Structure formats: structure tokens, C-alpha cells
Amino acid sequence: MNTPDNRTPSGKQPADAQRLEREWQAQERAMEQERRGVPLDPADPRVGEYRLIARALRAPAMEPVPFDLTDQIVRRVEAAQTLGERVEGWLLRILIAVLVVVAVGAVAIYGSGWVSAFVALWPQPSAQTTGWAGLLMGCLGLSLAWQWGGRLLRHHDQGHPA
């Protein structure tokens, strides 16, 4: 709140000081009217604004925030997540079970026709293709055996028994 002592030493008040004086007087009237419980005067909106401020300042403060508010919030969020995760897990299990039952039923009903259809789609390899496929499998097996042996030797060199 403004104070009325913003005067010049000569006793004359400049325009800004007069404005401050009017504001200070409005604040004082608002506080006095608020103390006495006088109804708001719609003709003086400045006093009405200051009365609202005075009323807000006089009102008791909000209830203090609990010391462990963050812990309470974390517990609630974790409980909600835990429940949601459990529900999601059960729904996923039910969905998988339904899909397995449907797949088993489809294989039981249509399986015999599928086997002959897939066999007809499979290309019949020539002798040359069989030779190249055998060579590819041999190279792959040799490469994997070489890697496995190298790992075994490195593991043994580090002092670990095989």
C-alpha cells in the first residue's frame, strides 16, 4: 500500500504525488469499509478493487501442503501403473490363448489340404542346386566351428576352465 508521505519539502504536491495520495486514500477507505462490513459501492470501482484485495489478504491461507505430498503422489501413480500392468498382462494372456485355440482349430480343419498345397509350391531341386546347397552348408558349419573353437581357446587362455 502506498504511503501519503511522498510530498516535496515545500509542501506543494506534484501531479504524481497527488495521484499517489488519491490511491492511498482509496486503499484506506477500502480497508475501513471492509472492517465495518459496509456493502460494496458500485460507483467507486477503485475502492471495490482494494476491498477485494483487503478481503483476500484477511482470509486465512490455504491449507498447508503435506510434507510427504510427493511420496503420496508417487505411491498413487505406482499403484495405478501396477493395476494397469496386471490387467494388461491378463488381457494379453487371454488374447494369446484365443489365438492359439483358433490356430489349432484352423490346422485341424484345413491342415491336410495345406500340406499338399505347400509341397506342390516347394521347388524340386536339381542335382546342381543340391551340390551348391551342400557346399554352402559345409562352409557355414566350418565357419561356426572355427568361431566356436576360437572362443573356446580365448576363454581357456584367460584362465577359465572350459
Disulfide bonds with the S-S distance in Angstrom:
none
